[in-house]
Amino acid sequence: MTETEEKEQTVQEIEKLAAQRAKQRTHAARWNLDIAIFAFAILAVVIILGFQKVGIEIVAPVAVLGLALVWLCGWWQARKLYRQFHDEELFMLRRELKKTETKPEETTIEEMVQKAIRERLK
């Protein structure tokens, strides 16, 4: 395997690891306070419409539209967070890889990447 192939494989491993970690962080931060407040506001509107004797023909579409907007906001937020976390993880892993490349005790790129990943996961 040539050095350029090893570097390409290393970059692919870094991107895969960064994507995995970004996905985990995104799932943890998917719902924030704004979306929860928006969902409670939709619930309050539906309850108020129900107490005002508004017909189900109006209350049901309002509830469905509200739920769709909550889902859309959550999806948009998760997508934005995923991009942000992915870029952050990629930057940190590449920086650690460059830091370990300067050390002469590692013999292969694979060992350097494995050590950088182990240090990062600690």
C-alpha positions, 0 to 999 in steps of 0.5 A: 500500500502506498503512502497516499493510499494510507493517507486516504484510508486514514482520512476516510477513517477519521471522517467515519469516526467524526460522523459517528461521534457527531451523530451520537452528540446530535441524538443527545441534543435533538430536542431543546427547550425551544421545541418543547415550549413550542409543543406546549404552546400547540397543546395549549392552543388545541385545549383552548379551541376544545374548550371554546367548542370549536369543531373537530374540523378545525382543531384536528388540522391545527393539532396536526399542523402543530405536530408537523411543525414540531417535527420539522423544527426538531429535524432542522435543529438536529441537521444543523447540530450534526453539521456543527458536531461533524465539523468540530470532530473532524477538526479535532481528530485531524489536529490530533493526527498532525500532533501525533505525526511529528512523534518518531516512535510510531512507525505507521500511519495506522498506529498513529491514527489508532493512538489518536483515536484512543486518546480522543476516546478517553 
